[in-house]
């Protein structure tokens, strides 16, 4: 079974660079404390790494 990542937005995107805001939206996160689940792929890992200061990631 493939690993999944649970990504939670914990900090606001206000005042962040436009590419970071776009990455958060592409992950499917809208409001603070919103949670999404993604497959553990290199693309998702790269997106999470770009905004790692704004999100919390858990492997499930």
C-alpha positions in Angstrom: 0.0 0.0 0.0 1.3 3.4 -0.9 2.1 5.9 1.8 -0.1 9.0 2.2 0.8 12.4 3.5 -1.6 14.4 5.6 -0.8 18.1 5.1 -2.2 20.8 7.5 -1.9 24.5 6.9 -0.8 26.1 10.2 0.3 29.6 9.2 -1.3 32.3 7.1 -0.2 33.0 3.5 -0.7 36.7 4.0 2.5 38.6 3.0 4.1 35.5 1.5 5.6 35.3 -2.0 3.1 34.7 -4.8 4.7 31.3 -5.7 4.3 30.1 -2.1 0.6 31.2 -2.1 0.1 29.3 -5.4 1.8 26.2 -4.0 -0.5 26.2 -0.9 -3.5 26.5 -3.2 -2.3 23.8 -5.5 -2.0 21.5 -2.5 -5.7 22.1 -1.9 -5.3 24.2 1.3 -7.5 27.2 1.8 -7.8 28.3 5.4 -5.6 27.8 8.4 -6.1 24.4 10.0 -7.5 23.0 6.7 -6.3 19.4 6.1 -5.7 17.4 2.9 -4.4 14.0 2.1 -2.1 13.3 -0.8 -0.1 10.3 -2.1 3.5 10.4 -1.1 5.1 11.3 -4.5 8.2 13.3 -5.3 6.1 16.1 -6.7 4.0 16.5 -3.6 7.2 16.2 -1.4 8.7 19.1 -3.5 5.6 21.2 -3.0 5.5 20.6 0.7 9.3 21.3 1.0 8.7 24.7 -0.7 6.1 25.7 2.0 7.4 23.7 4.9 7.4 26.8 7.1 3.6 27.1 6.7 2.5 23.5 7.0 2.7 20.4 9.2 3.1 17.0 7.5 2.2 13.6 8.9 2.8 10.2 7.2 -0.3 8.0 7.5 
